Amino acid sequence: MKKVAVIVAPGFEEGETLTIVDIIRRAHFQCDMFGFDKVVEGGHGICVQCDKILNDEVIHYDMVVLPGGYEGAANMRDSEEVISILHSMNEKGKYICAMCAAPIVLEKANLLVNRHYTAYKGYDQKIKQGHYLEDKVVIDGNLMTSRGPATAYAFAYKLVDLLGGDSLAVKKRMVYFNAFDVKEDE
């Protein structure tokens, strides 16, 4: 079974994080939240209990996901452990995925050089590496990025696709097509 590690840093964006974990688990993949602590408070005061405390076990997963939230992204960017994990996973060609403000972590790890990415509005001015696109989701090799809280569903479904899962089945069970003005291939 493919395994996904979602890093949860203080100040994380709750809606993005929980949407990602929920959809990946609905697709029947193992998805563990690795927190900076066992219980981590998000940017809007919601606390979550993580499955594990952040450690280098993450490098044995197939994918790592960095949710946004400005403070959460800054905490991940400033963590030598997170940067080391990203370097290890990149060397192995594993999926590294970030959304909203979290592409600043990818920049700190020098993973956006000559790569396409997207991020929260205005981050094209903050991030100096790579080529910014305004798409909902951008995939460039083993990197995947997305815009912000409203794109969390599109991002999470695309994560399922990258893992070889059936996102269409999950979308239908979640009534995605009735709730959003999207086509089955989005």
C-alpha positions in Angstrom: 0.0 0.0 0.0 1.3 3.5 -0.9 2.0 5.7 2.1 1.6 9.5 2.4 3.1 11.7 5.1 1.4 15.1 5.7 3.6 17.4 7.8 1.6 19.4 10.4 3.5 22.5 11.7 2.1 25.1 14.2 0.0 27.6 12.2 -1.0 25.0 9.5 -4.1 25.7 7.4 -6.7 23.4 8.9 -9.0 23.2 5.9 -6.3 22.2 3.5 -4.7 19.7 5.9 -7.8 17.9 6.9 -9.2 17.8 3.3 -6.0 16.3 2.0 -5.8 13.6 4.8 -9.6 12.8 4.4 -9.5 12.4 0.6 -6.3 10.3 0.6 -7.7 8.0 3.3 -11.0 7.7 1.4 -9.0 6.5 -1.5 -7.7 3.7 0.7 -4.1 4.9 1.0 -2.2 5.1 4.3 -2.0 8.8 5.2 -0.2 9.8 8.4 0.0 13.2 9.9 3.5 13.9 11.2 3.3 16.8 13.6 5.9 19.0 15.1 4.3 17.9 18.3 1.7 15.2 19.1 -1.0 17.9 19.2 -0.6 20.9 16.9 -2.6 24.1 16.8 -3.6 25.5 13.4 -3.7 29.0 12.1 -7.4 29.4 13.1 -7.1 27.9 16.6 -8.1 24.3 15.7 -5.9 21.7 17.3 -5.3 18.3 15.7 -3.8 15.2 17.2 -1.2 13.9 14.8 -0.5 10.2 14.2 3.2 10.6 14.7 5.8 13.2 15.8 8.0 14.4 12.9 11.0 12.2 12.3 13.0 10.8 9.4 10.6 7.9 9.0 8.9 10.2 6.5 11.6 9.4 3.9 10.3 5.9 3.7 6.9 7.1 2.5 6.0 7.4 -1.2 4.8 11.1 -0.9 5.2 14.0 1.5 2.6 16.8 1.5 3.1 20.3 3.0 -0.1 22.1 3.6 -0.2 25.8 3.7 -1.0 28.4 6.3 1.5 31.2 6.5 2.8 30.5 10.0 2.8 26.7 9.3 4.8 27.2 6.1 7.3 29.5 7.8 7.8 26.9 10.5 8.4 24.2 8.0 10.8 26.4 6.0 12.8 27.1 9.1 13.0 23.5 10.2 16.3 21.8 9.2 14.6 18.5 9.7 11.9 19.3 7.1 14.5 20.5 4.6 16.6 17.4 5.1 13.6 15.2 4.6 12.7 17.0 1.4 16.3 16.6 0.1 16.2 12.9 0.8 12.9 12.3 -0.8 13.9 14.4 -3.9 17.1 12.3 -4.3 14.9 9.2 -4.4 12.5 10.8 -6.9 9.6 10.6 -4.4 6.6 12.9 -4.6 7.0 16.2 -2.8 3.7 18.2 -2.8 3.0 21.7 -1.3 0.2 24.1 -1.5 -0.8 27.7 -0.6 2.2 29.3 1.3 4.2 26.0 1.5 6.1 26.4 -1.8 8.3 28.7 0.3 9.6 25.5 1.9 10.4 24.1 -1.5 12.3 27.2 -2.4 14.4 27.0 0.8 15.2 23.4 -0.1 16.2 24.7 -3.6 13.7 22.4 -5.3 12.0 25.0 -7.5 15.1 25.9 -9.6 14.0 25.7 -13.2 10.7 24.1 -12.2 7.0 25.1 -12.7 4.9 25.7 -9.6 1.9 27.6 -8.2 1.2 29.0 -4.8 -1.1 31.4 -2.9 -1.8 34.7 -4.6 1.2 37.1 -4.4 3.7 34.3 -3.8 5.1 34.8 -7.3 6.6 38.0 -5.8 8.0 36.2 -2.7 9.4 33.1 -4.3 12.4 33.9 -6.6 13.0 30.4 -7.9 11.1 28.6 -10.6 8.3 29.6 -13.0 5.1 30.6 -11.4 1.8 29.5 -13.0 -1.8 30.5 -12.0 -3.2 27.0 -12.5 -5.1 25.3 -9.7 -2.6 22.4 -9.6 0.8 22.3 -11.2 2.8 19.1 -11.6 6.5 19.2 -12.6 8.2 15.9 -12.3 8.0 14.7 -8.7 6.8 18.1 -7.5 3.1 19.1 -7.2 1.8 22.4 -6.0 -1.5 24.1 -5.6 -3.0 27.6 -4.9 -4.8 27.7 -1.6 -7.8 26.6 0.6 -10.3 26.6 -2.3 -8.1 24.3 -4.4 -7.6 21.7 -1.6 -10.1 19.3 -3.2 -8.6 19.5 -6.7 -5.1 19.1 -5.1 -6.1 16.1 -3.0 -7.8 14.3 -5.8 -4.7 14.8 -8.0 -2.6 13.4 -5.1 -4.8 10.3 -5.3 -4.2 10.1 -9.1 -0.4 10.4 -8.7 -0.5 7.5 -6.2 -2.4 5.4 -8.8 -5.7 5.6 -7.1 -9.2 6.1 -8.4 -10.0 9.8 -7.7 -13.1 9.7 -9.9 -14.7 7.1 -7.6 -13.9 9.2 -4.5 -15.2 12.3 -6.2 -18.5 10.6 -7.0 -18.9 9.3 -3.4 -18.2 12.8 -2.1 -20.8 14.4 -4.4 -18.0 16.6 -5.9 -19.7 17.1 -9.2 -23.0 18.2 -7.6 -21.2 20.7 -5.3 -18.8 22.4 -7.7 -19.0 23.5 -11.3 -16.4 21.0 -12.6 -16.2 18.3 -15.2 -15.2 14.7 -14.5 -11.6 15.2 -15.7 -11.0 18.1 -13.3 
